[in-house]
Amino acid sequence: MIKPPHAGQHFTRAHYPGIARCFTVRNRMLPLSGQLVVGDGVWYQVARDLDMEFGKYSFV
């Protein structure tokens, strides 16, 4: 889950193009084998680039 850094903040439609653009750039920087299977590392980088937080939750 990627989210704004402060609990009171909410996403707006303005956030999505930046997230998509940053994800695309970061994913293209990976070798081709890494582009086919996107790991959490790309999302951590995207969150850091956009001053957001990334967290994982397991549903077990």
C-alpha positions in Angstrom: 0.0 0.0 0.0 1.4 3.4 -0.9 0.0 6.4 1.0 0.7 10.0 1.8 3.1 10.5 4.7 0.7 12.0 7.2 -2.4 10.1 8.4 -4.7 13.1 7.8 -3.8 13.4 4.1 -5.8 11.7 1.4 -5.1 10.9 -2.2 -6.6 13.0 -4.9 -6.7 12.4 -8.6 -3.7 14.7 -8.9 -1.5 12.0 -7.1 -2.1 9.2 -9.6 -0.3 10.6 -12.7 2.8 11.2 -10.6 2.7 7.7 -9.1 2.2 6.2 -12.6 5.0 8.3 -14.1 7.5 7.5 -11.3 6.6 3.8 -11.4 7.2 3.7 -15.2 10.5 5.5 -15.0 11.7 3.3 -12.1 10.6 0.1 -13.7 12.3 1.0 -17.0 15.6 1.4 -15.1 15.5 -2.3 -14.2 16.9 -5.0 -16.4 14.4 -6.6 -18.7 14.0 -9.7 -16.4 13.2 -7.3 -13.5 10.6 -5.5 -15.5 8.6 -8.6 -16.1 8.3 -9.4 -12.4 7.8 -6.2 -10.4 9.0 -6.6 -6.8 8.4 -4.4 -3.8 11.7 -2.6 -4.3 10.2 -0.5 -7.1 7.3 0.6 -4.9 9.7 1.5 -2.0 11.6 3.7 -4.5 8.4 5.3 -5.9 7.2 6.1 -2.4 10.6 7.6 -1.4 10.7 9.7 -4.6 7.2 11.1 -4.0 7.7 11.6 -0.2 5.1 9.0 0.6 5.1 5.8 2.6 4.9 2.2 1.3 3.8 -0.7 3.5 3.0 -4.3 3.0 0.2 -6.2 4.7 -0.3 -10.0 4.6 -3.7 -11.5 4.4 -3.0 -14.9 5.9 
